Amino acid sequence: MDTYLLAIVLIVFASFFQGTFGLGMKHIAPLKWEAWWIVHTFTAMILFPLIWALIVIPNLFEIISQAESNTLFLAAFYGFLWGIGGILFGVSVEKTGISITYGIVMGLAASVGSIIPLFQIEGAFEQPSFPIIMIGVALLLVGVAITAIAGVQRDKLHSKSTTTTKSIKIGVLIAVASGVLSAFLNVGFSNAAPVAAIAVNEYGVDAKDASLASWVVVLLGAFVMNGGYALYLFTKNKSWDAFTIPNKGKALKWAVVAGIFWFAALGVYGQGAALMGNLGPVVGWPILLGLALIISNIWGYREGEWKNAAKPFKILLGGLAVLIIAICILGYANY
């Protein structure tokens, strides 16, 4: 298979995992949120990435130890910032609802997470694909905005919310902060490229497998934030006995499965981005999030979320069409 075609196929698979893992979050009860979250994030950010990376890169820790400390710190720090964005996402949902929050966060995470790595490339403005990438990212933002509008219209039909205008405004500001910070997961991956380079150049690791070493570094910082927040909630809520409750097996299973799916998205995306070359994180990231948004809405449709909402659903289809066009443009830009 052609290398570029394989890269696209991998990112499509990654998008499926990214758009699907959220289904597990519908099965948190009867666990407390912090109990479910710490199992989920430990699986997603520590256990599964390490197991997968050690299988394909036996010298993983030796490779990481050879990277410059500044590279390791910066990559992990970007992961930590992403963790803050994830927590702010939950706060915004409480104030504005899932549709508005998801639309803002996905749009900003896709665009900022693409543009920052692009500007970090030497001679970015001279890249022949630069204007095409910018057009693709702009269209992606339009598509995400349309899907967000569709979600808002649907929620108006399905609920009688008493949320105040002030609360919504605060929620939007928090969602913007979450979207910008969420982009740093991809920025961290891009900045951890020297770790993968050591694996390839000095240990002969396949380029797409070497990307897993980068994720191990970035996600360590991400888990420090997420795991630390969960431990804070354990203390605040005095819920240290959360794992002793009966009938918790199903919730724990979903926490682990959702964690596996979450990192499967990043791991497979990283492999596809590595095959795309220098522009992999620039082009692959918005394609990943754009396709994931489409897939998550397909799952939402199957779950009946768009039932009795014919007009908003038509708006949604228009937004998804724009997303598909944007994804095609971004794919062409890298090609």
Secondary structure, DSSP 8 states (H G I E B T S, - for coil): --HHHHHHHHHHHHHHHHHHGGGGGG--TTS-HHHHHHHHHHIIIIIHHHHHHHHH-TTHHHHHHHS-HHHHHHHHHHHHHHHHHHHHHHHHHHHH-HHHHHHHHHHHHHHHHHHHHHHTSTTGGG-TTHHHHHHHHHHHHHHHHHHHHHHHHHHHHH------HHHHHHHHHHHHHHHHHHTHHHHHHHHTHHHHHHHHHHH---HHHHHHHHHHHHHHHHHHHHHHHHHHHHHHHT-TTGGGSSS-HHHHHHHHHHHHHHHHHHHHHHHHHHHHGGGHHHHHHHHHHHHHHHHHHHHHHHTTTTTT-HHHHHHHHHHHHHHHHHHHHHHHHH-
